[in-house]
Amino acid sequence: MPALWPELPYAAWKDTAATLQLWTQIMGKTRLALTPWLNHSWHVTLRVSARGLITPMIHAPAADFQIEFDFIDHVLWIRAADGHARQLMLKPMPVAEFYGEFLHALSELGIAVQLDRQPNEMPDAIPFDEDTAHRAYDKQYATAFWRVLLRMHQVLAHFRTGFLGKASPVHFFWGSFDLAVTRFSGRLAPLHAGGVPHLSDAVVREAYSHECSSAGFWPGGGAIDYPAFYSYAYPAPKGFAEARVQPADAFFSRELGEFLLPYDAVRTAPDPERTLLAFLQSTYDAAANLAHWDRAALDCPLGRIGVPRTVE
């Protein structure tokens, strides 16, 4: 049996992570180009599957289809509802080559799509069809990353059951390359300043149109060189950065404006799931209490299998 909480040292697979982020952006931009806008950009996200990462159903004029990264057999599948499919073998190759093969596979299924070639949320981004720099693909670490996402999905989905208000699915954002779940207070938020690299301010402002507490998992890069869990509030209430949260390894990053908990602190804990739930709950408590959310109306106990929530 593979490890439930495998090691994922960022330094060992950062080149593969960079390539995968770009490949998932090509996948996600296909859904973006063909799907009506849903609040907070939820229409473009990917989902964790039993084999990797998958899009929800995409409806194009020529076909209903889904795209899936299979990190067991290392294949990208494009499956249409009429029974036809195409596949790309996942191996070291430049992003430009992957992009060309991907569009060719879509065309063979009769699917025509105009994609924005510019990567999002990445500094110094190279258009997909010109990028010959990013080409790494390590099968071992691609599989390990997906297995980490499986565990994250399990815990985040359980955490999601303890909230009655508006909450996002547990979903994967290909722009920022993280798995996230978000809770909303129901109140409008101040207009976001924008300024995210290679992302329209209009998109950012719509995403943060309402007050929220968001948490998730990020494999590393940029400001931190290790995988970590994060939790932030928008807008951050006064005193949020000084709040006491669990476990002891968690801390507030003033550079990022959010709480962080190193993945290894969870992976090596006696009870990783309980440790992560403590982080998720305590950071949400800090956000909701300091911002005076109506917790009596929004909170409920975590869900139990086969037990309906009691309503009196």
For each residue, the residues with C-beta under 8 A, 3 or more apart:
1:
2: 6 143 147
3: 6 7 147
4: 147 151 272
5: 148 151 266 267 272
6: 2 3 144 147 148 267
7: 3 144 264 267
8: 13 141 144 145 148 219 227 263
9: 12 13 226
10: 13 14 17 219 220 221 225 226 227
11: 14 225
12: 9 141
13: 8 9 10 16 17 138 141 144 145
14: 10 11 17 18 220 221 225
15: 18 19 134 136 138
16: 13 19 20 136 137 138 141 142
17: 10 13 14 20 21 141 145 177 219 220 221
18: 14 15 21 22 134 136 221
19: 15 16 22 23 95 134 135 136 137
20: 16 17 23 24 137 142 145 177
21: 17 18 24 25 122 174 177
22: 18 19 25 26 95 119 122 128 131 134
23: 19 20 26 27 69 76 95 98
24: 20 21 27 28 46 53 69 172 174 177
25: 21 22 28 29 119 120 128 174 175
26: 22 23 29 30 95 98 99 102 115 128
27: 23 24 30 31 46 53 55 67 69 76 102 174
28: 24 25 31 32 44 45 46 55 174 175
29: 25 26 32 33 44 115 116
30: 26 27 33 34 55 58 67 106 113 115
31: 27 28 34 35 43 44 55 56 58 67
32: 28 29 35 43 44 116
33: 29 30 113 114 115 116
34: 30 31 58 59 60 113
35: 31 32 38 43 44 58 59
36: 43
37: 41 43
38: 35 41 42 43
39: 42 206 209
40: 168 182 206 207 209
41: 37 38 44 45 173 203 206 207
42: 38 39 45 168 169 171
43: 31 32 35 36 37 38
44: 28 29 31 32 35 41 174
45: 28 41 42 169 171 172 173 174
46: 24 27 28 53 54 55 171 172 174
47: 53 54 55 56 169 170 171 172
48: 52 53 54 146 149 150 152 153 170 172 179
49: 52 53 54 68
50:
51: 68 70 71 72 73 146
52: 48 49 68 69 70 71 72 146
53: 24 27 46 47 48 49 68 69 71 146 149 172
54: 46 47 48 49 66 67 68 69
55: 27 28 30 31 46 47 58 66 67 68
56: 31 47 66
57: 64 65 66
58: 30 31 34 35 55 64 65 66 67
59: 34 35 64
60: 34 63 64 65 111 112 113
61:
62: 109 110 111 112
63: 60 80 81 82 84 109 110 111
64: 57 58 59 60 80 81
65: 57 58 60 78 79 80 81 109 111
66: 54 55 56 57 58 77 78 79
67: 27 30 31 54 55 58 76 77 78 79
68: 49 51 52 53 54 55 76 77 79
69: 23 24 27 52 53 54 76 90
70: 51 52 73 74 75 76 77 90
71: 51 52 53 74 90 142 143 145 146
72: 51 52 143
73: 51 70
74: 70 71 89 90 91 139 142
75: 70 87 88 89 90
76: 23 27 67 68 69 70 87 88 89 90 102
77: 66 67 68 70 85 86 87
78: 65 66 67 85 86 87 105 106 109
79: 65 66 67 68 85
80: 63 64 65 83 84 85 109 111
81: 63 64 65
82: 63
83: 80
84: 63 80 109
85: 77 78 79 80 109
86: 77 78 105 106 108 109
87: 75 76 77 78 105
88: 75 76 98 101 102 105
89: 74 75 76
90: 69 70 71 74 75 76 137 139 142
91: 74 137
92: 135 136 137
93: 97 98 135 137
94: 97 98 131 132 133 134 135
95: 19 22 23 26 98 99 126 128 131 132 133 134 135
96: 99 100 128 129 130 131 132
97: 93 94 100 101
98: 23 26 88 93 94 95 101 102
99: 26 95 96 102 103 117 128 129 131
100: 96 97 103 104 129
101: 88 97 98 104 105
102: 26 27 76 88 98 99 105 106
103: 99 100 106 107 113 115
104: 100 101 107 108
105: 78 86 87 88 101 102 108 109
106: 30 78 86 102 103 109 111 112 113
107: 103 104 110 111 112
108: 86 104 105
109: 62 63 65 78 80 84 85 86 105 106
110: 62 63 107
111: 60 62 63 65 80 106 107
112: 60 62 106 107
113: 30 33 34 60 103 106
114: 33
115: 26 29 30 33 103 128
116: 29 32 33
117: 99 127 128 129 130
118: 125 127 198
119: 22 25 122 125 126 127 128 198
120: 25 125 175 198 199
121: 175 176 196 197 198 199
122: 21 22 119 125 197 198
123: 197 198
124:
125: 118 119 120 122 197 198
126: 95 119 130 131 133 134
127: 117 118 119 130 131
128: 22 25 26 95 96 99 115 117 119 131
129: 96 99 100 117
130: 96 117 126 127
131: 22 94 95 96 99 126 127 128 134
132: 94 95 96 135
133: 94 95 126
134: 15 18 19 22 94 95 126 131
135: 19 92 93 94 95 132
136: 15 16 18 19 92
137: 16 19 20 90 91 92 93 142
138: 13 15 16 141 142
139: 74 90 142 143
140: 143 144
141: 8 12 13 16 17 138 144 145
142: 16 20 71 74 90 137 138 139 145 146
143: 2 71 72 139 140 146 147
144: 6 7 8 13 140 141 147 148
145: 8 13 17 20 71 141 142 148 149 219
146: 48 51 52 53 71 142 143 149 150
147: 2 3 4 6 143 144 150 151
148: 5 6 8 144 145 151 152 217 219 227 263
149: 48 53 145 146 152 153 172 179 217
150: 48 146 147 153 154
151: 4 5 147 148 154 155 272 273
152: 48 148 149 155 156 179 216 217
153: 48 149 150 156 157 170 179
154: 150 151 157 158 273
155: 151 152 158 159 273 276 277 280
156: 152 153 159 160 170 179 180 181 215 216 217 280
157: 153 154 160 161 170 181
158: 154 155 161 273 277 302 303
159: 155 156 162 181 215 277 280 281 302
160: 156 157 163 167 170 181
161: 157 158 300 302 303
162: 159 281 299 300 301 302 303
163: 160 167 183 298 299 300
164: 297 298 299 300
165: 183 184 185 186 297 298
166: 183 184 186 210
167: 160 163 181 182 183 184
168: 40 42 171 180 181 182 183
169: 42 45 47 181
170: 47 48 153 156 157 160 179 180 181
171: 42 45 46 47 168 179 180 181
172: 24 45 46 47 48 53 149 178 179 180
173: 41 45 176 177 178 179 180
174: 21 24 25 27 28 44 45 46 177
175: 25 28 120 121 199
176: 121 173 218
177: 17 20 21 24 173 174 218 219 221
178: 172 173 216 217 218 219 230
179: 48 149 152 153 156 170 171 172 173 216 217
180: 156 168 170 171 172 173 214 215 216 217
181: 156 157 159 160 167 168 169 170 171 214 215 216
182: 40 167 168 212 213 214 215
183: 163 165 166 167 168 212 213 214 284 298
184: 165 166 167 210 211 212
185: 165 210 211 212 213 288 291 293 294 298
186: 165 166 210 211 294 298
187: 210 211
188: 209 210 211
189: 192 208 209 210 211 212 234 235
190: 235
191: 205
192: 189 201 204 205 207 208 234
193:
194: 201 204 205
195: 201 204
196: 121 199 201 204
197: 121 122 123 125
198: 118 119 120 121 122 123 125
199: 120 121 175 196 203 204
200: 203 204
201: 192 194 195 196 204 205
202: 205 206
203: 41 199 200 206 207
204: 192 194 195 196 199 200 201 207 208
205: 191 192 194 201 202 208 209
206: 39 40 41 202 203 209
207: 40 41 192 203 204
208: 189 192 204 205 212 234
209: 39 40 188 189 205 206
210: 166 184 185 186 187 188 189
211: 184 185 186 187 188 189 233 234 235 291 293
212: 182 183 184 185 189 208 233 234
213: 182 183 185 231 232 233 283 284 287 288
214: 180 181 182 183 231 232 233 234
215: 156 159 180 181 182 229 230 231 232 279 280 283 284
216: 152 156 178 179 180 181 229 230
217: 148 149 152 156 178 179 180 227 228 229 230 263
218: 176 177 178 221 224 227 228 229 230
219: 8 10 17 145 148 177 178 227
220: 10 14 17 224 225 226 227 228
221: 10 14 17 18 177 218 224 225
222:
223: 253 255 256
224: 218 220 221 228 253 256 260
225: 10 11 14 220 221
226: 9 10 220 262 263 264
227: 8 10 148 217 218 219 220 262 263 264
228: 217 218 220 224 260 261 262 263
229: 215 216 217 218 260 261 263 266 276 279 280
230: 178 215 216 217 218 256 258 259 260 261
231: 213 214 215 245 258 259 279 280 283 284 287
232: 213 214 215 236 256 257 258 259
233: 211 212 213 214 236 237 240 286 287 290 291
234: 189 192 208 211 212 214
235: 189 190 211 291
236: 232 233 240 241 257 287
237: 233 240 287 290 291
238: 290
239: 242 243 290
240: 233 236 237 243 252 286 287 290
241: 236 252 254
242: 239 252
243: 239 240 252 283 286 290
244: 282 286
245: 231 250 259 279 282 283 286
246: 250 278 279 281 282
247: 250 261 265 269 275 278 279
248:
249: 261 262 265
250: 245 246 247 259 260 261 279 282 283
251: 259 260
252: 240 241 242 243 258 259 260
253: 223 224 256 257 258 259 260
254: 241 257
255: 223
256: 223 224 230 232 253 260
257: 232 236 253 254
258: 230 231 232 252 253
259: 230 231 232 245 250 251 252 253 279 283
260: 224 228 229 230 250 251 252 253 256
261: 228 229 230 247 249 250 265 266 276 279
262: 226 227 228 249 265 266
263: 8 148 217 226 227 228 229 266 267
264: 7 226 227 267 268
265: 247 249 261 262 268 269 275
266: 5 229 261 262 263 269 272 275 276 279
267: 5 6 7 263 264 272
268: 264 265
269: 247 265 266 272 274 275
270:
271: 274 275
272: 4 5 151 266 267 269 275 276
273: 151 154 155 158 276 277
274: 269 271 277 278
275: 247 265 266 269 271 272 278 279
276: 155 229 261 266 272 273 279 280
277: 155 158 159 273 274 280 281
278: 246 247 274 275 281 282
279: 215 229 231 245 246 247 250 259 261 266 275 276 282 283
280: 155 156 159 215 229 231 276 277 283 284
281: 159 162 246 277 278 284 285
282: 244 245 246 250 278 279 285 286
283: 213 215 231 243 245 250 259 279 280 286 287
284: 183 213 215 231 280 281 287 288
285: 281 282 288 289
286: 233 240 243 244 245 282 283 289 290
287: 213 231 233 236 237 240 283 284 290 291 293
288: 185 213 284 285 291 293 295 298 299
289: 285 286 292 293 295
290: 233 237 238 239 240 243 286 287
291: 185 211 233 235 237 287 288
292: 289
293: 185 211 287 288 289 298
294: 185 186 297 298
295: 288 289 298 299
296: 299
297: 164 165 294
298: 163 164 165 183 185 186 288 293 294 295
299: 162 163 164 288 295 296
300: 161 162 163 164 309
301: 162 309
302: 158 159 161 162
303: 158 161 162 307 309
304: 307
305:
306:
307: 303 304
308:
309: 300 301 303
310:
311:
312:
